[in-house]
Amino acid sequence: MTASQIMARHALSVEWVTLPEPARDAVRTFLLDTLGVGIAGARAPFAPEIGTVAQAWGGDGQAPILGRGYRLSAPQAAFINAFQIHAQEFDCVHEVAVLHPLATILAAMIADTARQPLPVTGAEFGAALAAGVDIAVTLGLAAKTPLKFFRPATAGIFGCVAAMARLRRLDVDTTCDAFGHALAFASGTMQAHVEGKPGLPIQVAHAAQASLMALDLAMAGIPGTAGSIDGPFGYLAMFEAATDLPPLLDRLGKDWRIAEVSHKPFPTGRAAHGGIVALQTLMRDHGVTAANLESLIYTAPPLIQRLVGRPLPAYPAALTANYARLCFAWLGAVVLTRGTVGLSDFAGSRLSDPALHALGSRIKVVADDNPDPAAFTPGIAEAVLTDGRIVRAHIDSQLGSPISPLSREQHLRKFRACLDFAGAADLADPLIQAIDDLQDQADMARLLRRAAGLSD
């Protein structure tokens, strides 16, 4: 069988009742987390403009827009919701695969659920979500070299197709055709990351939107390429420099990738989280402050330096929110001034604060010699203080990862903070209860309308 056939068979076989309990817990946890992040994303930079542009692409529809209180056609809704989920760098991530699986997959599922002729149950929705994450993450794990293309978009579109195929209980051939069309639509460049532009969430948005088109084409009987994954010009050959997929295909149905996903406790690039926690440790254990810091170097694997080691632009050059979220120098300055980083820190007044820029100029990320292209840890923060002391903090795992998971209290605090940021605090308790009882939900479209602020 081709890789696409093996992946399709697995995705279509996933059932809620046979998922291990850790996987079911992770589905509930990250479904709620992603809904919260998407609702908060209604207030992200460029979210209003994205909404206006997408509305102009077509007429009304039934698919809800998170935090907006209106509906659009399924492709438009998938585009906007995916943008909102990823726009503030607060969505969950699979660290080893280096991708954000739910940004694309959940956005596509919200849109497709709204257009289903019959109600979708919570158990079916949860099983499909787990299936989609398995496929996207498997493609990410297959890569053995650093990112060249933006994997949340390029691998994400295949996860979307797998999830929706499972949601609709398609057959293997139709699912493989949809994978083939997904290959035709797959795109996403790391250039947007280098420049700190909103192209990152836009690429995620395109992947979610295009996945619905790929699904629709296959369901209309239009053949897709058969070697979409492992063909000579398939996904792996075109988007990754070196891969090893076969051992991962053997693990499908054994390793549930949703249970390997990490929370993001801070709305920043995941690569900055180790440094943020290390700096918080230095502040707590060694009394490091903005006033007594001479310099700080965070030494970590090359991926960290590549993703968040960017320099601060010379003041008063403009610093955008997208650039700042991926700049540890600026993020470290924020932590030193108030102990953490939150959604409100990326407003214009903060981005142009000369004191933060001056403090950030003392902070640097350095790459170690770790040969793993996907390693986030270990990391060492070394601070030189004005009194001559040198203090260090070591990070061996990322806060929010399966090794160092957020507690339920921390998880719910983040969710409530997202809804508070969006002015939707009244939705928090009903959504928490509904997702806790996911397997008992009879109509997910209704629940998702509530998440969008729509009444029945």
Secondary structure by P-SEA (a helix, b strand, c coil): ccaaaaaaaaaaacccccccaaaaaaaaaaaaaaaaaaaacccccaaaaaaaaaaacccccccccccccccccaaaaaaaaaaaacccccccccccccccccaaaaaaaaaaaaaccccccaaaaaaaaaaaaaaaaaaaaacccccccccccaaaaaaaaaaaaaaacccaaaaaaaaaaaaaaccccccccccccaaaaaaaaaaaaaaaaaaaaaaacccccccccccccccccccccccccaaaaaaccccccccccccccccccccaaaaaaaaaaaaaccccccccccbbbbbbcaaaaaccccccccccccccaaaaaacaaaaaaaaaaccccccccccccccccaaaaaaaaaccccccccccccccccbbbbbbcccccccccccccccccccccccaaaaaaaaaaaaaaaccccaaaaaaaaaaaccccccaaaaaaaaacccc
